[in-house]
Amino acid sequence: MKNRECLLRILYHKSSLSTKQIVCADLQSEGGVAGLQWKRHFPTTLTVVIGQNKALDDVQRNCKASDFQCSEFTLSFERQPGDVELEQKNKEVHVCRCPLNALLHLEAFDFIFLQPEGQITNYFDSVFSNLRNSGLLCLSSSDISVQFTRTANVIRRYCHAHVMKTDYMREMAVRVIIGCAVRSATKCNKGLDVLLTACVEDTFLIVMRVCRGPQHADKTLDLIQTQLYCQICEERCFLPSGLTPVENPHHMLQCSCHKEMPGRTAVILGPMWSGSIFDATFISNLLRPSEGLPELSDQLQRVLLGIQEEAICSSSDVSETNEALHNDDTEEPSFKKPKLGTSPDSIVAHPPFYINIHKRKFKDVQIPKMRKLLSFLRSEGYRACRTHFDPNSVRTNANLSQFHNVLLKHCKKNK
């Protein structure tokens, strides 16, 4: 997925809702290409600062090729972050060569795109120190599966979470990173609202909005939970957070492996984010035509449409739910929580995690095509949809035993 194309849409809708100058930070190691693209499309509404921890030769080269003035941005320890409004011409960007943590501590921003080299969690405490209220943080990184499956001890050091290889490894990795970001944000009395999570070709993009205030911080911190994971059948559930321990936690799993198998069958993973990782209204705004911007590429449009369906994850027909979503949208873009209609499951967050129908070995039944499988689950009253994390997986609120019973009821049985 093209991150820059998606970020351009996000900035378009943020600038349409703001009457003030938006201060943006492009913190990646690609020569400031994204920041130059933002300034080219929004020359009067954005103030762009490009930060790098290495030589600025590639940034200056790209500015010269794009006919932009490259001005030096000097950090100052003698003023409060955001006190002095940075003046910037229409064909000008500011660049700063310094450690990214120093730039984030000494200057306030409304929009931050963070794609650093190395561990992304090293910058979370710095990011939230001066990210303004209702500001957007966009995180991007690659090789997510490799980092979380081969180096579990490294993830424990950087994210303070226990992980192991599962069928839903990609989503668990994203939830662990969001949980780490939430813990850093709450130190600054800020909460987070997750608007978009996209994971395509082992590269993820997470978009979060900052909500300032201790109430928001406490509310989001309550959504950081540990997960109980059965190593035999891969059933899972979130453990309730609280001061008292859970008595006999195996009874919370919808399986009987702890009774039938010897030894300890379940492990505790996390802590991780247990809330929603999509906002259907925010995604529908990105799919709208944007004045002055090129049309969405086929790849990005296909990904966003899949994520929109996944954010709803309805128990009814997908086309009906999408129609209800578009009918409830107002003319002006909004980042408010979606109103998806009168269906009771439309106001509930989408089910966490998914079931891989290829890796699951249902030996006594023949697995149908994906479309038929979704219709079977919905006919039994379960919420079900595809997931963009894995093309061979189903996101549903049915547990593994219920999922198996639906297959036995509607599919052909093997001899």
N, C-alpha and C positions, 0 to 999 in steps of 0.2 A: 504494500500500500504506500502511496506517495504522501509522506507526512506533511510536506510543504503545502500541497494542495488542500489538505484538510485544515491546516492551521490558517490558511488564507480565508477559508469560509468562516472559521471561528472568529477571527478578527473582524470580519465584515459585520457579523451580527453583534459583536461586543461594541464596535464603534457606532452602530446604529442606535444603541441603547444609551450611549454616553454623550454628554454635552461637553465634557472636559477633554483635554489632551490626554491621550493614553500613552503611558511610558512603557515601552516594551524592551525586553532583554533577550537577545539571541545568544545563548550560551551553548555552543556546540563547536565541533572541530572541523567544520566544512567551509571555512573561509567567509563566513557571514552571508552565505547565499540566501538563506531564509530571511534575514533582516533586510537585505536589499530588495527582496521581492515584496515584503510588507510595505516598505517606504515608497516603492514604485507605484503600488496600487492605492495607497492611502497617504499621499504626501502632506496633507494638511492636518489630519487627525491623529497621526502617530508620531511619537518621538522614539527613535530606535537607537539602542545602545548595543554594540556587539562586543562581547567579552571573550578573550582567549588567554590561555596560560602559556602560549608559545609566541613565536615571532609573528608579526602582523603582515608579513610580505604577501601572503595569499589574499588577505582581506583588502589590502591596498591595490593589489592587482585586479581583483574583482570590481572594486569601486571605480577604478580607471576605465575598465572595459564597459561598465554600465553608465559612465559619465556622471558619477556621483562624487561629491566632495567628502573626503575622509578626514574628519577632525578628531583630535585626541581628547579623550575624556579623562580628566584628572580627578582622582579621589582626594577627599579632604576629611581630616579627622576633626576639624574645628567647627563643623556644622551638623545639624541633625539631618538624617536621611529624608529627602523629599522637601526640605525647606525652600530651596532655590529651584524654581522651575527652569528646566533646561531649554534654552532657545535653539531651535533647529530649523534650517531652511528646507525648502521642498526637495532639493536635490542634495541633501546632506545627511550623513549618518555619523555617529560618534563611536569611536573604538577605544577599548581599554585593554591594555596588556597587564594582567595581574592575576593572582589566584582568584578563581571564581568565588570562593568563600568570602574573600575580602570585598569584592564588588557587591555581593548580595548583602553583606553586613552594613555597608556604608552608603547605600543608595536604595531608595524605595521604588517599587515597580507595580504596575497594574497587570502586566502580562509577562510571563516567563516561559521560555522554551528551553528545557534543560535536556541536553543529550551529550553528556561528558564522556571522556575516556575513563575507563575504570568503573568502580562501583558507584552507582547513582545515589545510594543511600548516604554517602559521605557528605552530601550537600543539603540534606533536608533541614537540619537545624539552622543553616544560613538562609535558606530560601524563605522560611516562614517568619523570620525575624522582621522583615520589612515588606512583605507582600501585602498590599493594601486590602481593605475590606472589599469583597466581591471581585477580587482579582483572580485571574485564572493561571493555573500552573499546568503546563503540558510536559509530561515526562516521556522519554523515548529511549529504548535500549534494544540491543540485539542479542542473539544467542541465549535467549532466556531459558530454553530447555536444558542446554548444556550446563549453564551456571547452577541450576537448581537440582539437577540429577547427579552430576559428577562431583560436585563440591559442596556436599551438605554441611560439612564443618565450616566452610567459608561463609555460607549463608547464615549459619548460627552466630558467627562473629559479627557480621555486618547488619543482619536484620533481626537478630535475637529471636529466631524462630527455628523450630525443628521441622524438617521436610524430608520426604522420601519419594521415590518414584511411584507415581500412580497414573491411572488412565486419564485423569483430569489435571495433569501436571501443569499445563499452561495457565489455566485459570487459578490454580492454587498459588502459582508464582506471582501472578498479578495481585491476588488478594493479600499475600504476604507483604509485597511492596507497598500497597495502599495502607495496610496496617502500620507499617513502619513510618510512613508519611504522617498518618493521623497522630501517632504518639509524639512526633516532633512538633506538629502544629499545636497540640494541646499545651505544650510547654509555653507557648506564646499566647495562651487564652484564645485560640482560634480553632474552629471546627472546619470540616471539609465536606463538600457535597460532590460526589463522584458523578460526572456528567457523561463521560464516554470512556469506554475501554475497548480497544481494537488490538487484536493479535493476529497478524498475517505473516506467514513465512518466517516464523520465529522472531519477529520484531513486533514489539508492542508500543502502543501509544495510549497514555492515560491522561485524561483531562479532568481536573478538579477545580472547584470554586471554593474560595476562602470565605467563611462566615465568622466574623469577629464576635467574641463574647464568650464568657465562661459557660453559659448555658449551652451554646452550640458545641463547645469543646467537650463538656461532660456527656452530651447526647451522642456524639460520634465516638467517644472513647468507650461507651457501653457496647458499641458494635464490634469491638475487638474481642474475639473469642477464640478458644482453642477448639480443635476438632478431634473427635474420637473416630478412629479409622480401623476397621476390621481387616486384618491381613489375609484372612481366608477367603471371604466372599466380597471384599471391598465395599461393604456397607459403611455409611458414614453419617455423622450428625454433629452439630455444634453443641458443645457443653455450655450450660448456663453459667454466666459470670456471677460471682458473689464471693462473700467472705467464707462461707461454709463449704466444705468439700461435698461432692456428689456421692451419695451412698450407692454402691454397686452400679457404677456407670455403664456396665455392659447391658443392663436392662434398657438403656436408652436406645440401643441399636435395634433395628427391626430384623434381627437375625438371631439364631440360636447356636452360633458357632462356639461361643464360650462354654456351652453345656456339652456339645458333642465332641469338641476337640480338646486335647490336653494342653496344658500350658497357658500362657498369656497370649490370647489371640488378637487383642486390639492394642493400638499405640495412640499416643496423643501427639497431634501435629499442630503447628502454629506457635504462637497466636497469629491470627490473620483477620482480615476484614470480613464480616459476615453480612453486611448490608448489600444494597443494590450497587451494581457496577455500570448500569446504563440509565439514561434519562430519555424516555421516548420523545418528549416534547423538544428537548435540545437536539436530538438526532433529526427529527422532522424539520426543524429550522435549517439544519445544514443541507437538507435535500431540496430546499426551496431555491428557485432561481435567484441569483444575486446580481444586482445591477452593477455593471462595470467589470464583472469577473467572467472569465471563460467558463463554459459549461463543464460540469463534472465529468471526469473521465469515466469510461465504462467500468474500470476496475473499482474505483472509489465508490461509484454509485451502487454497484453490486454489493460491496462490503457494507455500506451504510444501510441499504435496504434489508440485508440479512440481520444486521445488528438491531434495526428497528423492530423487526419481527421477534427477535430474541428478547428485546426489552419488554415487549408485551406478553409474550409466551401465554397465549390465551388458550382456554379450553374450548373455544368456538372456532369457527372458520376464520382463517387469517385475513381474508379479503374484507369480511365484515368488520373486524376489529380495526383494520387499517382505515376503512372508510369512516368509522366512528372517530378515530384519532384526527383525521383531516377535518372533519366537520366541527370538531370542538376547538380547533386552532383559531386564534384571533388573527386579525390582519397584521398586527405588529408582532415581531418575534419576541418571545418570552422565554426566560429560563426557569419558569415556575414549574412545580410538579404537574404532571400530565393529568388531564381528565379524559379518561378513555371510554366513557360511556357508563351504562348502568350495570354492566356485568360485575358481580362481586369480586371476581379474581383480577379485574383490571386495576383496582386500587392497591393490590398487594404486590410487593416486590417479586420479581421473577425468581424462580427456584434456583438455589445455588448449585453449581456443578452440573455434570452431565454424565450420561451412560454411553460408553463406546460399544456399539452393537457388534463390531467385528472382533474385538478383543475378548468380549464376554462369550464364554463357551456354553451356549444353550444347546446341549447335545440332543435333547428330546424334542426339539421343535425346529422348523424351518423358518429362518428370518426372512420376512417380506421386504419389499422395496421400501425406501424411506417414506414416501408419500402415504402408502397404505399403513405403515406402522404408526405414523402420526394420527391418521384418521381413527385407527383402532383405539389409541390411548384417549383421544378426545371423545369418542363415543362412550367410553366408560367414565367420563367426567373428570379426567385428569388434564392438567395443563401440559402441553407438549409443543415443541418446535425444534427446528434445526439449530445448530450452534456454529458460529463462525470460527470458534477455537479448533474444531475438528470436524471435517465433512462427514465422518462416519459415526457421529455421536448425536444423541438426542438429549435435549434439556427438558426435564419433566419433574413434576412434584411427586410422581410415583416412586416408591422405593424399589429396591431390586426384586423383592418377592412379589410385589404388586405388578411390576413390569413383566415378570415371568408368567404370572397368572393371566395377564392380558394376552400374551403370546400363545399360551396353551388354549385359550378360549377361541381365538380368531384365526390361528395359523395351523397349517398342516403339521402333524406330528411325525417324527422319524420313527422308523421301525426299530 
